[in-house]
Amino acid sequence: MGGPAYYIKNVLGNKAMAILFAVLISVTYGLIFNSVQSNTIAISCSNAFGVDRAVVGGIVTALTALVIFGGITRIAKVAEMMVPFMAGIYLLVAFYVVITNISLVPQMFADIFKSAFGLDAALGGGLGAAMMQGIKRGLFSNEAGMGAVPNAAATATTSHPVKQGLIQAFGVFVDTLLVCTASAFIVLLTQDYTASGKTGIELAQYALVEHIGSWAGPFLALMIILFAFSSIVGNYYYGDINMPFICASKTALNVYRVMVVGMVMFGSVAEVPLVWNLADLFMALMAIVNLIAIAQLSKFAYAALKDYLAQKRAGILEPEFDPSVMPDQKGIYCWGNEKK
């Protein structure tokens, strides 16, 4: 177990701030972000297969309950194993779309820069709006700085913490600069996307159908189901491991689980702007608390990075971490005790 609540309490010694973060991440991920994910699943399935959103929501809610109450993790593991494979296929499809529309690519980039940095955007406040929207969606995409991913990274087994840190940094690159940019290209290379009146996942499905045919809608819906459901399980896990900071009782955990399941159903039938506005608000609160913490912890991160790079320069293929290189030993409970 690990994450911001743990390093805020163990290293900074600020228990109140740790509890605040634990509450924020439990609400943000377990409740609000899960409603966003189920909302996306329901809309994509309704758009691709014509299934009522409430029906889709009921199925997703039941599967979520089976995983978190029944311990049937096999469902989640199957989704997780398929996600990298499906992401690879998605990137290949996006590459195909770009290649088959290569003559439109220069105009696409011209439109991007004109819309973002043009005089009309500056005068109309569009530049600020574009930046704000980009920051919000980018934050949701890769979670950098919010403090969610450290909860998962803490479970990794590695010889040096910097190795895991670099993997997490690479995740930002893959999530945003590859997968999300691929989606943007698919949409922007669709000539009538602005006239479609669609947004979000519906717009992505519409654009993909225009490029590669009617089978693209169900194909994207299947990928969304896998991506979003694995995220629902992961989001719940973030809340689960932070619950001890809030209330370390089985009853409290079960109440939280019921709330998670309820929000999955709520998100399936709720309006899109509502769930996204809630997500944006709580993302900001989480980021503020975590950024305050990591600003104070940066000296430890730099000390670890310096040690890692020194070992690499010395020709050590698998650098090993020695806690003695840190400015002090406060809060280090695991490293250095591996042989024990």
N, C-alpha and C positions, 0 to 999 in steps of 0.2 A: 504494500500500500504506500501511496505517496501523493504528492501534488501540493498546490499552494497552501492549503490549510495546514498541511504537515510542516512545510518549511517555514511558514509564517510563525507557527507556534514553537517549533523546535529550535530554529536559528534566531529569529527576531524576538522570540519570547512574548509575542503579542497574542494572547489567547482570545481576546475579544475580536480582534481583526480576523483571526483564523475562523472563529465561529461565523462571523459575517460572511466571509468568503464561502464557507461550507453551505450556508443558507442560500446564497446567490447561485452557486453552481447547481445545487439540488433543484432549485426552482427553475433556473434557466434551462438546464439540459433535460432533467427528468420530466419536467412538465411542459414548458413553453416550446423548446426546440422539438420535443417529441410531437407536439401538436402540429408544428410546421412540417415535419417529415410525413406524418399521416395525412396531412392536407395535400401534400404533393402526390402521395401514392393514390389517394382517392380521386383527385382531379385527373391524373394521367390515365388511370384505369377507366374512368368514366368517359374520357375523351377517346380512348383507343378501342374499348370494348362495349361502350354503352351501358355499363353496369352502374346502378345507382350508387352514389357516394356513401350513403348510409350502409349499404350492404358491404361495400368494400371496407368501410370503417369497422364494421362488426367483425369481419374476418381478421383484419389486422389486429384489432383489439384482443380477439380470442387467442391469436398466436402469441401476442405480447404477454398475455396473462399466463399462458402455458410455460413460457420461458422463465419469467420472473417469479411466479408462484410455484409452478410445477417442477422447475429445475430441468426442463427439457431443453438443454442447451444445444442439442443436435440441430435443431431448426436454425438457430443463430449461426452455428459453425458452418453449415452448408452455405448460407448466404454470404458469410465472411470469406469463405474459400473461393466463391464465384466472383466476388467483387473485382479483384485484380484482373481476372480473365476478361470480364465484361468491360472494364475500363479500357483494356487494351484494344478490344474490338471497337469500342466507341471512338477511340483516337484514330484508328484505321479508317473508319467510316468518315470521320471529319476530314482526314487527309484526302480521301477520295473526293469529297465534296469540293475541297479547295482546288485540287488538280483539275477536276472537270469544269470548274468555273474560273480557271486561272486568268482569263481575260478580264474578269470583274474585280480581281484582287487589288490592282492599283486604285481603282475608284473607291473600293471599300475602305482602304487606309486613308484616302483623301477625305472621305465622309467622316471617319472617326476623328481625325485631327481638326477638321473644320467644325464639327459639332462641339468638340471639347474646348477648343482654343480660339474659335472664330470670334469676330467682333459682335455678332448677334448674341452669342452665348455670354460674352463678358457683360454686355449692356443689359441683358435680360436676367442676369443672375444665374444663367445656365451653367457657367463654369463651376461656381460653388456647389450648385445642386448636383452636378456630375461627380465632383470630387466626393461629396458626402455620400452619395449613393454607392460609388465605387468602394469607399472605405467600409461602409456597412456590409455590402455583399462580400467584399474581400475578407472581412473579419469573420463572417459566417462561414465562408468557404474553407479557410485554413486555420482559424482559431489562434493565429499567432499573437501572443501577448495576453490572451484572455485567461489562460491558466487552466484550460480543460485538458489539453494533450499531456501535460506533465503527470496527470493521474494515470494515464495509460503507459507513458514512458517509464514510470516508476516500477512497473511490473516486469520490465525487460531484464534479462540476465546479460551482462556485458562486463568486459574487463576494465573499462574506463568510462566514466559518465559522459565525457565529451563525444565519444563514439555515438551514443544514443542522442545527444544533442544535435549532432550533425545530421543524423537520420531524420530527426524532427524538422530541421531546417529544410532538408530536401523535400519533405512532405508538403511544405508551403509551395515550393516550386511546382511539384506535380499537380497539386490540387488546383491552384489558381492559374499559373502560367501555361499549363498544358490542358487540363480537362475543361476548366471554365472558358479559356480562350477558344478552345475547340467549339464549344457551344456558341460562343459569340460569333465566330466565323460562319457557322452553319446558318445562323439567323441573318446576319448582315449580308450574306451572299444570296439571300432570297429577295428578289426584286420588289415584291409587293408586301413585305412583312409589316410595314407601317399601316397599310390599308386593311390588314386582317382584323385589327381590333383586339388581338389576343395578347396576353402577357404570360410571363412565367413559363411553367412547363407546357402549357397549351401552345404557346408560341414556338417553343423548341420542337414539339411534335409536328406542328403545322409546317415548319420550315424543313424538317427532315423528310416529311412526306412529299413535299414539293421537289426535293432534290433526288430522292432515290425510290419513291413509290409508296404505295399504300401499306406495305408491310413494315415500314419504318415506325409507324405509330405504335403498334403492339410491341415491336422490338425495343423501343425506348421505354415503354411502360414497364416491360419486364426488367430492364436495367434499373429503372427508378425503384421498383419494388425491392430489388436486392440491395441497392445502395441505401435506400431510406430505412428498410427494416433492420439492416445491420447497424445503422446509426441509432435507431430507437433502442436497441439492446445496449449499445455502447453508452448512449446518453444515460440510460437508467443506471448503468454500472458506476458512472461518475457520481451520481447522487448517492448510490448505495454505500460507497466507500467513504463518503463525507458525512453520512448520517451520525456516526459516533460523536462527531463534534457538536451536533445539535441535540440529540437525545439517544443515548445508547441503550435502547430497549427494543425487544422484539416487536412489541405492540406498535411503537412509533414507526418501525421499519415497514410493518404490514400496512399501516395507514398510508404511508408514503407510496407503497406499491399500488394500493387502490387508487390513489390520486394519479399516479403515472398512467395506469390503464384507462382511467376516466378521461384524461387529457388526450390520449391517443384517439379515443372515440370523438371527443369534442372537436379536435383538429380536423377530422375527416369531413365534418359537415359545416365547419365554420367558414366565414368569408375570408378570403386571402389577405386583404389589408389588415384585418384585426390580428391575425396570428403573426404576421411579419412585424407589425408595429410593436407588439409585446416583445418579440425576439430582439428587435433593435434596442429597446430600452434596457433590457436586462443584460444584453451583451456589453453595453457601455458601462453599466455598473460593475460588472465582473472585471472588465479591463482596467478600470480605474483602480480598484483594490489591488489587483495583481501587479500592475505596473508600479505602484508605490512600493510594493514588496520587492520586486526584482531590481528596482533601482538601488535599493539598499543591499541587495545580495550580489550585485554585479561584480564586486571585487573577488568573490569566491569563484564565479564563472570564469573570469579572466585568469585567475590563478590556475584553475583546472585546465583551461585551454593552453596556457603557456607550458604547463607540464606535458600535456599531450603532444604538442608540436615539437617540443624538445626531444621527446622519445622517438618521434617519427624521423626527425633529422638525424638522430643517432643510429638509424637503421633498424629500429625495433618495429617489427611488423604488427605485433599486437601489444600496444602500450598497456601497462597495468597501473592502476591508480593507487597511490599511497596517500592517505589522509594527511600525512605530515607536511605536504606541500601547501596546504591551505593556511590562510592567515591565522585561524584558530580552529579548534576541534569541536566547537559547540554545535550540537545538532547532528553530528555524524554518528549514526548508530550501527550501520551495517558494514560500510567499507572498512577493510582491514581485518574483519573478523571471519573471512571466508574459510580459513583453515580450521577455525574453532567450530 
